[in-house]
Amino acid sequence: MGLDPALPALNHTVLISGPGPFVLLGVPGLEALHVWLSVPVCLLYMAALVGNALLLGLVAADKALRAPMYQLLGLLAATDLVLATSTVPKALAVLWGLSGEISFGACLAQLFVVHVAFIAESSVLLAMAMDRYVAICQPLRYRALLTQRVVGTVAVAAVTRGACVMVPPVILLQRLQVKLWVPGPEKQ
């Protein structure tokens, strides 16, 4: 089927402002095992939720755990909670056969949250390394250098860094336009 200059109205390009919903298939070739694959995924997700929530609860409840090291550990647990909660429920829905579709907007939101959480997690890990460096190399100045305000600033900076990195790509992807060539009938 080639382009026919005599039929320009029948061969045309359609401009779509954004893709429609995506269909998630799970693991191709293992459709019969999706329910069985979901069992370890669900167990690991529940373990991540319980472990991170327990850690956050301990850091918040115990006054002895107000040191910057434990607060940074709590921030790491919070980023892990966000990361797990942003992806695993949809994966489980696909594996259980409940919902295999995700809209373009939901896909962009998930992309944004996952990447911001990863970037924030790397920032928190960097702050934890700096915390240990100060504790080892400057033990007498540890309390003066790493205050509650510094830990709060690190938390805000971690999320801000992730958002600043991910907002431009998401905006560009949202403005994405797809061009489809729609062929006309073949010339006899």
C-alpha positions, 0 to 999 in steps of 0.5 A: 500500500503506497501513497497515492497523490491522487487521493490526498484526502484519504491518506492523512495524518491524525494528531492525537494530543496524548496516548490513551490508556496503557494495557499492562499484561503482567509477565508475558508467557506466565499468565497462568502463574500470575496468581502464584507470582503475586503471593511473594510480591504481596508478602514482600509488600506487606513486610515493607509496609509493616517494617517501615511503619514500625520503624517510623513509629519507633522513631516518632514515639521514643524520645531517645531516638531523636538523634539525627541518625535515627531521624534520617533513618525515619526519612529513609523509611518514609521514602521506602513507604512512598516508593513501595506504595506507588508501584506495588498495588497496581502490579498486584492488581495486574497480577490478580487480573483486577485491572490491567489498564492505567491511564496516561495521567496515572502513568505520569503520576506514578513515574513522577512519584517513583522517581522523586522517591528514588532521588529523595532516597539517594539524598537521604543516603547522602545525608546519612553518610554525612551524619556518620562522617561528622560523628566520626571526624568531629564527635565534639561538634556533632550536636552543634552541626547536626541539629533538628533544623539541619535534619528538617532542611535535609528532608525538604531539600531531598524532596525539592531536589527530586521534584526539580529534577522530575517536573520538566520531563513530566511536563514535556511528556504531558505535552507529547503529541502522537502522529498517526498515519491513517491510510486510505483505501487501496487503489484498484 
